[in-house]
Amino acid sequence: MADGNSGGGNSFLAFIVGGLLVVVAVVGFMMYSGGGFSPAPKKSIDITVSTPNLPKPGS
């Protein structure tokens, strides 16, 4: 009944699954770190809004 298979198909499948795990880990690291290995420069945004002086109601 046993044909002498040494399980070569299972080791190939494990190699493919391990490679996919490495690829997913690298892609996850790249996405989490902002797309690169160096930190992104900090940006500062300063917004000034000028509104007109309207008369108070009833004055």
CHARMM internal coordinates of N, CA and C (Angstrom, degrees):
IC EDIT
DIST 1 N 1 CA 1.4319
DIST 1 CA 1 C 1.5262
ANGL 1 N 1 CA 1 C 111.39
DIST 1 C 2 N 1.3206
ANGL 1 CA 1 C 2 N 116.86
DIHE 1 N 1 CA 1 C 2 N -39.12
DIST 2 N 2 CA 1.4456
ANGL 1 C 2 N 2 CA 119.22
DIHE 1 CA 1 C 2 N 2 CA 176.42
DIST 2 CA 2 C 1.5153
ANGL 2 N 2 CA 2 C 108.51
DIHE 1 C 2 N 2 CA 2 C -82.49
DIST 2 C 3 N 1.3064
ANGL 2 CA 2 C 3 N 115.57
DIHE 2 N 2 CA 2 C 3 N 128.69
DIST 3 N 3 CA 1.4617
ANGL 2 C 3 N 3 CA 120.76
DIHE 2 CA 2 C 3 N 3 CA -177.37
DIST 3 CA 3 C 1.5191
ANGL 3 N 3 CA 3 C 112.41
DIHE 2 C 3 N 3 CA 3 C -93.01
DIST 3 C 4 N 1.2935
ANGL 3 CA 3 C 4 N 119.00
DIHE 3 N 3 CA 3 C 4 N 6.53
DIST 4 N 4 CA 1.4560
ANGL 3 C 4 N 4 CA 121.06
DIHE 3 CA 3 C 4 N 4 CA -179.90
DIST 4 CA 4 C 1.5206
ANGL 4 N 4 CA 4 C 113.00
DIHE 3 C 4 N 4 CA 4 C 85.45
DIST 4 C 5 N 1.3289
ANGL 4 CA 4 C 5 N 118.11
DIHE 4 N 4 CA 4 C 5 N 21.90
DIST 5 N 5 CA 1.4690
ANGL 4 C 5 N 5 CA 119.97
DIHE 4 CA 4 C 5 N 5 CA 177.08
DIST 5 CA 5 C 1.5217
ANGL 5 N 5 CA 5 C 109.32
DIHE 4 C 5 N 5 CA 5 C -70.10
DIST 5 C 6 N 1.3051
ANGL 5 CA 5 C 6 N 115.70
DIHE 5 N 5 CA 5 C 6 N 134.27
DIST 6 N 6 CA 1.4615
ANGL 5 C 6 N 6 CA 119.72
DIHE 5 CA 5 C 6 N 6 CA -178.19
DIST 6 CA 6 C 1.5228
ANGL 6 N 6 CA 6 C 112.11
DIHE 5 C 6 N 6 CA 6 C -96.66
DIST 6 C 7 N 1.3283
ANGL 6 CA 6 C 7 N 118.65
DIHE 6 N 6 CA 6 C 7 N 6.38
DIST 7 N 7 CA 1.4580
ANGL 6 C 7 N 7 CA 120.11
DIHE 6 CA 6 C 7 N 7 CA 179.25
DIST 7 CA 7 C 1.5071
ANGL 7 N 7 CA 7 C 113.26
DIHE 6 C 7 N 7 CA 7 C 80.79
DIST 7 C 8 N 1.3263
ANGL 7 CA 7 C 8 N 117.90
DIHE 7 N 7 CA 7 C 8 N 27.59
DIST 8 N 8 CA 1.4611
ANGL 7 C 8 N 8 CA 121.06
DIHE 7 CA 7 C 8 N 8 CA -179.45
DIST 8 CA 8 C 1.5115
ANGL 8 N 8 CA 8 C 112.58
DIHE 7 C 8 N 8 CA 8 C -64.10
DIST 8 C 9 N 1.3259
ANGL 8 CA 8 C 9 N 116.71
DIHE 8 N 8 CA 8 C 9 N -30.61
DIST 9 N 9 CA 1.4644
ANGL 8 C 9 N 9 CA 119.68
DIHE 8 CA 8 C 9 N 9 CA 178.40
DIST 9 CA 9 C 1.5088
ANGL 9 N 9 CA 9 C 112.01
DIHE 8 C 9 N 9 CA 9 C -67.43
DIST 9 C 10 N 1.3203
ANGL 9 CA 9 C 10 N 116.63
DIHE 9 N 9 CA 9 C 10 N -34.90
DIST 10 N 10 CA 1.4577
ANGL 9 C 10 N 10 CA 120.27
DIHE 9 CA 9 C 10 N 10 CA 179.51
DIST 10 CA 10 C 1.5161
ANGL 10 N 10 CA 10 C 111.64
DIHE 9 C 10 N 10 CA 10 C -69.87
DIST 10 C 11 N 1.3099
ANGL 10 CA 10 C 11 N 117.95
DIHE 10 N 10 CA 10 C 11 N -37.71
DIST 11 N 11 CA 1.4628
ANGL 10 C 11 N 11 CA 118.95
DIHE 10 CA 10 C 11 N 11 CA 178.77
DIST 11 CA 11 C 1.5257
ANGL 11 N 11 CA 11 C 110.76
DIHE 10 C 11 N 11 CA 11 C -70.40
DIST 11 C 12 N 1.3132
ANGL 11 CA 11 C 12 N 118.01
DIHE 11 N 11 CA 11 C 12 N -34.04
DIST 12 N 12 CA 1.4648
ANGL 11 C 12 N 12 CA 120.32
DIHE 11 CA 11 C 12 N 12 CA 176.20
DIST 12 CA 12 C 1.5241
ANGL 12 N 12 CA 12 C 110.06
DIHE 11 C 12 N 12 CA 12 C -66.22
DIST 12 C 13 N 1.3265
ANGL 12 CA 12 C 13 N 117.30
DIHE 12 N 12 CA 12 C 13 N -41.22
DIST 13 N 13 CA 1.4645
ANGL 12 C 13 N 13 CA 121.26
DIHE 12 CA 12 C 13 N 13 CA 178.20
DIST 13 CA 13 C 1.5309
ANGL 13 N 13 CA 13 C 110.14
DIHE 12 C 13 N 13 CA 13 C -63.52
DIST 13 C 14 N 1.3258
ANGL 13 CA 13 C 14 N 117.51
DIHE 13 N 13 CA 13 C 14 N -40.79
DIST 14 N 14 CA 1.4617
ANGL 13 C 14 N 14 CA 120.68
DIHE 13 CA 13 C 14 N 14 CA 177.82
DIST 14 CA 14 C 1.5266
ANGL 14 N 14 CA 14 C 110.79
DIHE 13 C 14 N 14 CA 14 C -64.47
DIST 14 C 15 N 1.3275
ANGL 14 CA 14 C 15 N 117.68
DIHE 14 N 14 CA 14 C 15 N -37.51
DIST 15 N 15 CA 1.4693
ANGL 14 C 15 N 15 CA 121.50
DIHE 14 CA 14 C 15 N 15 CA 177.31
DIST 15 CA 15 C 1.5294
ANGL 15 N 15 CA 15 C 110.66
DIHE 14 C 15 N 15 CA 15 C -63.31
DIST 15 C 16 N 1.3309
ANGL 15 CA 15 C 16 N 117.37
DIHE 15 N 15 CA 15 C 16 N -43.65
DIST 16 N 16 CA 1.4718
ANGL 15 C 16 N 16 CA 121.73
DIHE 15 CA 15 C 16 N 16 CA 179.52
DIST 16 CA 16 C 1.5294
ANGL 16 N 16 CA 16 C 110.35
DIHE 15 C 16 N 16 CA 16 C -64.91
DIST 16 C 17 N 1.3253
ANGL 16 CA 16 C 17 N 117.44
DIHE 16 N 16 CA 16 C 17 N -45.71
DIST 17 N 17 CA 1.4724
ANGL 16 C 17 N 17 CA 120.98
DIHE 16 CA 16 C 17 N 17 CA -179.71
DIST 17 CA 17 C 1.5279
ANGL 17 N 17 CA 17 C 109.83
DIHE 16 C 17 N 17 CA 17 C -64.02
DIST 17 C 18 N 1.3196
ANGL 17 CA 17 C 18 N 118.54
DIHE 17 N 17 CA 17 C 18 N -41.01
DIST 18 N 18 CA 1.4641
ANGL 17 C 18 N 18 CA 121.00
DIHE 17 CA 17 C 18 N 18 CA 177.15
DIST 18 CA 18 C 1.5192
ANGL 18 N 18 CA 18 C 112.15
DIHE 17 C 18 N 18 CA 18 C -62.61
DIST 18 C 19 N 1.3311
ANGL 18 CA 18 C 19 N 116.89
DIHE 18 N 18 CA 18 C 19 N -40.90
DIST 19 N 19 CA 1.4668
ANGL 18 C 19 N 19 CA 120.45
DIHE 18 CA 18 C 19 N 19 CA 176.74
DIST 19 CA 19 C 1.5152
ANGL 19 N 19 CA 19 C 112.20
DIHE 18 C 19 N 19 CA 19 C -63.36
DIST 19 C 20 N 1.3189
ANGL 19 CA 19 C 20 N 116.48
DIHE 19 N 19 CA 19 C 20 N -40.55
DIST 20 N 20 CA 1.4661
ANGL 19 C 20 N 20 CA 120.09
DIHE 19 CA 19 C 20 N 20 CA 177.86
DIST 20 CA 20 C 1.5232
ANGL 20 N 20 CA 20 C 111.01
DIHE 19 C 20 N 20 CA 20 C -64.97
DIST 20 C 21 N 1.3234
ANGL 20 CA 20 C 21 N 117.70
DIHE 20 N 20 CA 20 C 21 N -38.27
DIST 21 N 21 CA 1.4640
ANGL 20 C 21 N 21 CA 120.26
DIHE 20 CA 20 C 21 N 21 CA 177.45
DIST 21 CA 21 C 1.5273
ANGL 21 N 21 CA 21 C 111.29
DIHE 20 C 21 N 21 CA 21 C -63.59
DIST 21 C 22 N 1.3132
ANGL 21 CA 21 C 22 N 117.03
DIHE 21 N 21 CA 21 C 22 N -39.72
DIST 22 N 22 CA 1.4686
ANGL 21 C 22 N 22 CA 120.54
DIHE 21 CA 21 C 22 N 22 CA 178.11
DIST 22 CA 22 C 1.5274
ANGL 22 N 22 CA 22 C 110.13
DIHE 21 C 22 N 22 CA 22 C -64.39
DIST 22 C 23 N 1.3307
ANGL 22 CA 22 C 23 N 117.14
DIHE 22 N 22 CA 22 C 23 N -43.29
DIST 23 N 23 CA 1.4650
ANGL 22 C 23 N 23 CA 120.78
DIHE 22 CA 22 C 23 N 23 CA 179.82
DIST 23 CA 23 C 1.5236
ANGL 23 N 23 CA 23 C 110.23
DIHE 22 C 23 N 23 CA 23 C -62.88
DIST 23 C 24 N 1.3268
ANGL 23 CA 23 C 24 N 117.65
DIHE 23 N 23 CA 23 C 24 N -44.54
DIST 24 N 24 CA 1.4685
ANGL 23 C 24 N 24 CA 121.01
DIHE 23 CA 23 C 24 N 24 CA 179.24
DIST 24 CA 24 C 1.5275
ANGL 24 N 24 CA 24 C 110.43
DIHE 23 C 24 N 24 CA 24 C -63.46
DIST 24 C 25 N 1.3258
ANGL 24 CA 24 C 25 N 118.23
DIHE 24 N 24 CA 24 C 25 N -39.03
DIST 25 N 25 CA 1.4651
ANGL 24 C 25 N 25 CA 120.74
DIHE 24 CA 24 C 25 N 25 CA 178.88
DIST 25 CA 25 C 1.5218
ANGL 25 N 25 CA 25 C 111.16
DIHE 24 C 25 N 25 CA 25 C -65.32
DIST 25 C 26 N 1.3267
ANGL 25 CA 25 C 26 N 117.80
DIHE 25 N 25 CA 25 C 26 N -41.82
DIST 26 N 26 CA 1.4650
ANGL 25 C 26 N 26 CA 120.91
DIHE 25 CA 25 C 26 N 26 CA 179.52
DIST 26 CA 26 C 1.5271
ANGL 26 N 26 CA 26 C 110.89
DIHE 25 C 26 N 26 CA 26 C -66.42
DIST 26 C 27 N 1.3282
ANGL 26 CA 26 C 27 N 117.39
DIHE 26 N 26 CA 26 C 27 N -44.26
DIST 27 N 27 CA 1.4700
ANGL 26 C 27 N 27 CA 120.76
DIHE 26 CA 26 C 27 N 27 CA 179.19
DIST 27 CA 27 C 1.5228
ANGL 27 N 27 CA 27 C 110.07
DIHE 26 C 27 N 27 CA 27 C -63.94
DIST 27 C 28 N 1.3246
ANGL 27 CA 27 C 28 N 118.08
DIHE 27 N 27 CA 27 C 28 N -41.41
DIST 28 N 28 CA 1.4638
ANGL 27 C 28 N 28 CA 120.87
DIHE 27 CA 27 C 28 N 28 CA 177.73
DIST 28 CA 28 C 1.5130
ANGL 28 N 28 CA 28 C 112.23
DIHE 27 C 28 N 28 CA 28 C -62.80
DIST 28 C 29 N 1.3318
ANGL 28 CA 28 C 29 N 116.52
DIHE 28 N 28 CA 28 C 29 N -40.68
DIST 29 N 29 CA 1.4661
ANGL 28 C 29 N 29 CA 119.68
DIHE 28 CA 28 C 29 N 29 CA 177.75
DIST 29 CA 29 C 1.5221
ANGL 29 N 29 CA 29 C 110.89
DIHE 28 C 29 N 29 CA 29 C -63.91
DIST 29 C 30 N 1.3284
ANGL 29 CA 29 C 30 N 116.99
DIHE 29 N 29 CA 29 C 30 N -42.70
DIST 30 N 30 CA 1.4650
ANGL 29 C 30 N 30 CA 120.78
DIHE 29 CA 29 C 30 N 30 CA -179.56
DIST 30 CA 30 C 1.5211
ANGL 30 N 30 CA 30 C 110.99
DIHE 29 C 30 N 30 CA 30 C -63.85
DIST 30 C 31 N 1.3237
ANGL 30 CA 30 C 31 N 117.54
DIHE 30 N 30 CA 30 C 31 N -40.76
DIST 31 N 31 CA 1.4643
ANGL 30 C 31 N 31 CA 120.67
DIHE 30 CA 30 C 31 N 31 CA 179.98
DIST 31 CA 31 C 1.5250
ANGL 31 N 31 CA 31 C 110.71
DIHE 30 C 31 N 31 CA 31 C -70.13
DIST 31 C 32 N 1.3225
ANGL 31 CA 31 C 32 N 117.17
DIHE 31 N 31 CA 31 C 32 N -40.04
DIST 32 N 32 CA 1.4656
ANGL 31 C 32 N 32 CA 120.60
DIHE 31 CA 31 C 32 N 32 CA -178.06
DIST 32 CA 32 C 1.5249
ANGL 32 N 32 CA 32 C 111.76
DIHE 31 C 32 N 32 CA 32 C -69.51
DIST 32 C 33 N 1.3320
ANGL 32 CA 32 C 33 N 117.04
DIHE 32 N 32 CA 32 C 33 N -34.23
DIST 33 N 33 CA 1.4528
ANGL 32 C 33 N 33 CA 120.14
DIHE 32 CA 32 C 33 N 33 CA -176.22
DIST 33 CA 33 C 1.5288
ANGL 33 N 33 CA 33 C 112.80
DIHE 32 C 33 N 33 CA 33 C -89.67
DIST 33 C 34 N 1.2925
ANGL 33 CA 33 C 34 N 118.64
DIHE 33 N 33 CA 33 C 34 N 5.09
DIST 34 N 34 CA 1.4544
ANGL 33 C 34 N 34 CA 120.83
DIHE 33 CA 33 C 34 N 34 CA 176.77
DIST 34 CA 34 C 1.5036
ANGL 34 N 34 CA 34 C 113.50
DIHE 33 C 34 N 34 CA 34 C 91.22
DIST 34 C 35 N 1.3077
ANGL 34 CA 34 C 35 N 119.38
DIHE 34 N 34 CA 34 C 35 N 17.85
DIST 35 N 35 CA 1.4491
ANGL 34 C 35 N 35 CA 121.88
DIHE 34 CA 34 C 35 N 35 CA 174.39
DIST 35 CA 35 C 1.5111
ANGL 35 N 35 CA 35 C 115.11
DIHE 34 C 35 N 35 CA 35 C 92.60
DIST 35 C 36 N 1.3014
ANGL 35 CA 35 C 36 N 118.09
DIHE 35 N 35 CA 35 C 36 N 4.00
DIST 36 N 36 CA 1.4554
ANGL 35 C 36 N 36 CA 119.08
DIHE 35 CA 35 C 36 N 36 CA 179.65
DIST 36 CA 36 C 1.5072
ANGL 36 N 36 CA 36 C 110.97
DIHE 35 C 36 N 36 CA 36 C -156.46
DIST 36 C 37 N 1.3246
ANGL 36 CA 36 C 37 N 115.98
DIHE 36 N 36 CA 36 C 37 N -178.67
DIST 37 N 37 CA 1.4467
ANGL 36 C 37 N 37 CA 120.46
DIHE 36 CA 36 C 37 N 37 CA -179.01
DIST 37 CA 37 C 1.5213
ANGL 37 N 37 CA 37 C 111.81
DIHE 36 C 37 N 37 CA 37 C -96.01
DIST 37 C 38 N 1.3181
ANGL 37 CA 37 C 38 N 118.40
DIHE 37 N 37 CA 37 C 38 N -10.42
DIST 38 N 38 CA 1.4573
ANGL 37 C 38 N 38 CA 120.65
DIHE 37 CA 37 C 38 N 38 CA 178.10
DIST 38 CA 38 C 1.5281
ANGL 38 N 38 CA 38 C 108.91
DIHE 37 C 38 N 38 CA 38 C -105.25
DIST 38 C 39 N 1.3344
ANGL 38 CA 38 C 39 N 117.24
DIHE 38 N 38 CA 38 C 39 N 148.07
DIST 39 N 39 CA 1.4686
ANGL 38 C 39 N 39 CA 119.09
DIHE 38 CA 38 C 39 N 39 CA -179.13
DIST 39 CA 39 C 1.5283
ANGL 39 N 39 CA 39 C 111.13
DIHE 38 C 39 N 39 CA 39 C -67.40
DIST 39 C 40 N 1.3012
ANGL 39 CA 39 C 40 N 115.37
DIHE 39 N 39 CA 39 C 40 N 146.80
DIST 40 N 40 CA 1.4581
ANGL 39 C 40 N 40 CA 120.98
DIHE 39 CA 39 C 40 N 40 CA 179.15
DIST 40 CA 40 C 1.5303
ANGL 40 N 40 CA 40 C 109.52
DIHE 39 C 40 N 40 CA 40 C -71.06
DIST 40 C 41 N 1.3339
ANGL 40 CA 40 C 41 N 117.69
DIHE 40 N 40 CA 40 C 41 N 143.63
DIST 41 N 41 CA 1.4671
ANGL 40 C 41 N 41 CA 118.96
DIHE 40 CA 40 C 41 N 41 CA 178.41
DIST 41 CA 41 C 1.5289
ANGL 41 N 41 CA 41 C 110.59
DIHE 40 C 41 N 41 CA 41 C -67.26
DIST 41 C 42 N 1.3226
ANGL 41 CA 41 C 42 N 115.17
DIHE 41 N 41 CA 41 C 42 N 143.83
DIST 42 N 42 CA 1.4647
ANGL 41 C 42 N 42 CA 119.75
DIHE 41 CA 41 C 42 N 42 CA -179.96
DIST 42 CA 42 C 1.5215
ANGL 42 N 42 CA 42 C 109.69
DIHE 41 C 42 N 42 CA 42 C -76.06
DIST 42 C 43 N 1.3244
ANGL 42 CA 42 C 43 N 114.83
DIHE 42 N 42 CA 42 C 43 N 138.28
DIST 43 N 43 CA 1.4616
ANGL 42 C 43 N 43 CA 120.20
DIHE 42 CA 42 C 43 N 43 CA 179.32
DIST 43 CA 43 C 1.5201
ANGL 43 N 43 CA 43 C 108.89
DIHE 42 C 43 N 43 CA 43 C -112.68
DIST 43 C 44 N 1.3079
ANGL 43 CA 43 C 44 N 115.63
DIHE 43 N 43 CA 43 C 44 N 144.94
DIST 44 N 44 CA 1.4553
ANGL 43 C 44 N 44 CA 121.64
DIHE 43 CA 43 C 44 N 44 CA 177.53
DIST 44 CA 44 C 1.5171
ANGL 44 N 44 CA 44 C 108.52
DIHE 43 C 44 N 44 CA 44 C -119.90
DIST 44 C 45 N 1.3079
ANGL 44 CA 44 C 45 N 116.13
DIHE 44 N 44 CA 44 C 45 N 127.04
DIST 45 N 45 CA 1.4616
ANGL 44 C 45 N 45 CA 121.52
DIHE 44 CA 44 C 45 N 45 CA 179.64
DIST 45 CA 45 C 1.5186
ANGL 45 N 45 CA 45 C 108.20
DIHE 44 C 45 N 45 CA 45 C -115.52
DIST 45 C 46 N 1.3275
ANGL 45 CA 45 C 46 N 116.31
DIHE 45 N 45 CA 45 C 46 N 125.82
DIST 46 N 46 CA 1.4587
ANGL 45 C 46 N 46 CA 122.03
DIHE 45 CA 45 C 46 N 46 CA 179.71
DIST 46 CA 46 C 1.5211
ANGL 46 N 46 CA 46 C 107.74
DIHE 45 C 46 N 46 CA 46 C -121.22
DIST 46 C 47 N 1.3167
ANGL 46 CA 46 C 47 N 117.16
DIHE 46 N 46 CA 46 C 47 N 119.09
DIST 47 N 47 CA 1.4719
ANGL 46 C 47 N 47 CA 121.98
DIHE 46 CA 46 C 47 N 47 CA -176.76
DIST 47 CA 47 C 1.5224
ANGL 47 N 47 CA 47 C 108.56
DIHE 46 C 47 N 47 CA 47 C -116.38
DIST 47 C 48 N 1.3339
ANGL 47 CA 47 C 48 N 116.01
DIHE 47 N 47 CA 47 C 48 N 129.06
DIST 48 N 48 CA 1.4589
ANGL 47 C 48 N 48 CA 122.36
DIHE 47 CA 47 C 48 N 48 CA 175.81
DIST 48 CA 48 C 1.5205
ANGL 48 N 48 CA 48 C 108.34
DIHE 47 C 48 N 48 CA 48 C -119.21
DIST 48 C 49 N 1.3298
ANGL 48 CA 48 C 49 N 116.18
DIHE 48 N 48 CA 48 C 49 N 126.64
DIST 49 N 49 CA 1.4617
ANGL 48 C 49 N 49 CA 121.22
DIHE 48 CA 48 C 49 N 49 CA -178.86
DIST 49 CA 49 C 1.5195
ANGL 49 N 49 CA 49 C 108.26
DIHE 48 C 49 N 49 CA 49 C -117.33
DIST 49 C 50 N 1.3240
ANGL 49 CA 49 C 50 N 116.77
DIHE 49 N 49 CA 49 C 50 N 126.31
DIST 50 N 50 CA 1.4648
ANGL 49 C 50 N 50 CA 122.20
DIHE 49 CA 49 C 50 N 50 CA 177.27
DIST 50 CA 50 C 1.5276
ANGL 50 N 50 CA 50 C 108.34
DIHE 49 C 50 N 50 CA 50 C -106.96
DIST 50 C 51 N 1.3265
ANGL 50 CA 50 C 51 N 115.39
DIHE 50 N 50 CA 50 C 51 N 128.35
DIST 51 N 51 CA 1.4693
ANGL 50 C 51 N 51 CA 119.68
DIHE 50 CA 50 C 51 N 51 CA 178.82
DIST 51 CA 51 C 1.5253
ANGL 51 N 51 CA 51 C 108.50
DIHE 50 C 51 N 51 CA 51 C -115.87
DIST 51 C 52 N 1.3034
ANGL 51 CA 51 C 52 N 116.71
DIHE 51 N 51 CA 51 C 52 N 148.36
DIST 52 N 52 CA 1.4707
ANGL 51 C 52 N 52 CA 119.18
DIHE 51 CA 51 C 52 N 52 CA 178.92
DIST 52 CA 52 C 1.5360
ANGL 52 N 52 CA 52 C 110.54
DIHE 51 C 52 N 52 CA 52 C -71.38
DIST 52 C 53 N 1.3330
ANGL 52 CA 52 C 53 N 116.22
DIHE 52 N 52 CA 52 C 53 N 150.91
DIST 53 N 53 CA 1.4550
ANGL 52 C 53 N 53 CA 121.17
DIHE 52 CA 52 C 53 N 53 CA 175.86
DIST 53 CA 53 C 1.5198
ANGL 53 N 53 CA 53 C 108.68
DIHE 52 C 53 N 53 CA 53 C -84.80
DIST 53 C 54 N 1.3094
ANGL 53 CA 53 C 54 N 116.94
DIHE 53 N 53 CA 53 C 54 N 110.47
DIST 54 N 54 CA 1.4606
ANGL 53 C 54 N 54 CA 122.45
DIHE 53 CA 53 C 54 N 54 CA -178.16
DIST 54 CA 54 C 1.5324
ANGL 54 N 54 CA 54 C 109.02
DIHE 53 C 54 N 54 CA 54 C -97.30
DIST 54 C 55 N 1.3437
ANGL 54 CA 54 C 55 N 116.54
DIHE 54 N 54 CA 54 C 55 N 147.03
DIST 55 N 55 CA 1.4773
ANGL 54 C 55 N 55 CA 118.20
DIHE 54 CA 54 C 55 N 55 CA 176.74
DIST 55 CA 55 C 1.5305
ANGL 55 N 55 CA 55 C 109.83
DIHE 54 C 55 N 55 CA 55 C -68.98
DIST 55 C 56 N 1.3392
ANGL 55 CA 55 C 56 N 114.53
DIHE 55 N 55 CA 55 C 56 N 148.23
DIST 56 N 56 CA 1.4540
ANGL 55 C 56 N 56 CA 119.83
DIHE 55 CA 55 C 56 N 56 CA 178.73
DIST 56 CA 56 C 1.5144
ANGL 56 N 56 CA 56 C 109.07
DIHE 55 C 56 N 56 CA 56 C -72.81
DIST 56 C 57 N 1.3203
ANGL 56 CA 56 C 57 N 118.02
DIHE 56 N 56 CA 56 C 57 N 144.37
DIST 57 N 57 CA 1.4774
ANGL 56 C 57 N 57 CA 120.07
DIHE 56 CA 56 C 57 N 57 CA 178.18
DIST 57 CA 57 C 1.5316
ANGL 57 N 57 CA 57 C 110.34
DIHE 56 C 57 N 57 CA 57 C -63.97
DIST 57 C 58 N 1.3330
ANGL 57 CA 57 C 58 N 116.22
DIHE 57 N 57 CA 57 C 58 N 139.86
DIST 58 N 58 CA 1.4449
ANGL 57 C 58 N 58 CA 122.66
DIHE 57 CA 57 C 58 N 58 CA 178.43
DIST 58 CA 58 C 1.5204
ANGL 58 N 58 CA 58 C 113.81
DIHE 57 C 58 N 58 CA 58 C 85.52
DIST 58 C 59 N 1.3274
ANGL 58 CA 58 C 59 N 118.56
DIHE 58 N 58 CA 58 C 59 N 5.10
DIST 59 N 59 CA 1.4775
ANGL 58 C 59 N 59 CA 119.66
DIHE 58 CA 58 C 59 N 59 CA -179.06
DIST 59 CA 59 C 1.5045
ANGL 59 N 59 CA 59 C 109.47
DIHE 58 C 59 N 59 CA 59 C -97.15
END
COOR INIT
IC SEED 1 N 1 CA 1 C
IC BUILD
